[in-house]
Amino acid sequence: MSDTRLISILLPFYNEENYIRQCLRSIQGQSYTNWELIAIDDQSTDGSPEIVREMQKKDGRIKYLLNPEKGVIKALSNGFKESRGDLITRMDADDYKTPDNLMELAGLVSSEGTIATGMVKYFSDEADGLQGGYARYEKWINNVIRDEACFSHVYKECTIPSPCWMVCREDLIKAGAFNSERYPEDYDLNLRFHQAGLKVRSVKKVIHYWRDHNRRVTRNDHRYSDNFFIDLKLPYFIDNECDDGSNIVLWGAGKKAKEVAKRLVSEQFPFQWISNNKRKLGLDIYGVRLKAQKDYVFKPHHKIIIAISSPQDQQSIQSILDEWKLKVGNNYWWFC
C-alpha cells in the first residue's frame, strides 16, 4: 500500500518520561511513513515534554502541543484541531506499536463508514506483573476483534482499544469527535462510533502492545470506575437498540442488575425483570417484581439486557440463549 494519505496520530500525555521515548520510537519505526504525530502535553511536571521536544528537533513529523486546559478530553480535542490528516488514530504514551500498525490499519480504511482496529497484547514490566483481570480482558477483546463483533458486545466493555483504531476524519467528525465531556472518554467514543453506524474491520493479529502499570489513569481516576459505566452505556442502549415498540427484559438480580434497574426506573422506562435466583423471585425492587426465568417467554421485539457477573452463570445463560437461537447484538446484549 502506498503512503498517499496523511495519518494524524493523537498522543495525549502526562508525566510519561519512563515510557514516552519507546512510544515515539515505535511510531518512527512504522513502515507507513506519511504520518504526523500531535503530542499533546497535559501539563506534565516531569521530563516527558523535554523528551518530545528533543525528538521533535530531529523529526519534523512530531509536533509538540501544550494543552492549555487540563484533561485528556481537552487534550484530544485540541490535538484534533491541529491535525491535518485524512486518517485519524490515537496513541497512549506508555504503549508501543508494531512496525506495521499504521500500514495494516490504513489498509482497512478504504473509504468512509469504516473503523479499523486490531488485536492487542497486554504486558507489564513491574514487579507484580500483569494483573489477572487484564489478561482475561485481553483474551476476550481479541476474540471479539478477530470476529469483527465489536459492536455486538459494545455494552459489555469497551470493545475497540482506545490506542488501536483508525477512521477517516469525516467519520470521526460524524461521531462527534472529542466534543463530548463524558467519561470514560474512550468508551464514550466507542459507543458513538457504533451510534454513527460505522462498520468494524479488524487486523487479525497483534499490532499494539498495551502496558499495564500502577500509575495507569484507568486504575486511579474515579471517572473510570464501574459505576460510571452503567450511567454511560444505558442511555446509548436505549437510543441505539430500542424503538418505540421494544420491550426491555433485564436478566439478573445482583449488584450490576440492580444498577441497571435503578436507572431504568429513574428514566421511567418500562421493563420486565427475570432471574434464576430462587431467593429473589417474587421480590419487589424499585417497584418492579422479579419473575422466574423459566416462566419467561421470549418475543421478537424483546431486547434482553444480561447483567450477571459470574462466569459460571454466564455460561449457563449462554446455553439457554443458544437453545432459543437468539443472536448477540440483535436479541440480547451482555452488560457485564
Secondary structure as UniProt FT lines:
FT   STRAND          7..13
FT   TURN            17..19
FT   HELIX           20..28
FT   STRAND          35..41
FT   HELIX           48..58
FT   TURN            60..61
FT   STRAND          62..66
FT   HELIX           72..82
FT   STRAND          87..90
FT   TURN            93..94
FT   STRAND          96..97
FT   TURN            99..100
FT   HELIX           101..108
FT   TURN            112..113
FT   STRAND          114..123
FT   TURN            127..128
FT   HELIX           132..146
FT   TURN            147..148
FT   TURN            150..156
FT   TURN            162..163
FT   STRAND          165..168
FT   HELIX           169..174
FT   TURN            175..178
FT   HELIX           185..195
FT   TURN            196..197
FT   STRAND          199..211
FT   TURN            214..215
FT   HELIX           217..220
FT   HELIX           222..224
FT   HELIX           226..241
FT   TURN            244..245
FT   STRAND          247..251
FT   HELIX           255..266
FT   TURN            267..268
FT   STRAND          271..275
FT   HELIX           278..280
FT   TURN            281..282
FT   STRAND          284..285
FT   TURN            286..287
FT   STRAND          288..292
FT   HELIX           293..295
FT   TURN            300..301
FT   STRAND          302..306
FT   HELIX           311..324
FT   TURN            329..331
FT   STRAND          332..334
//
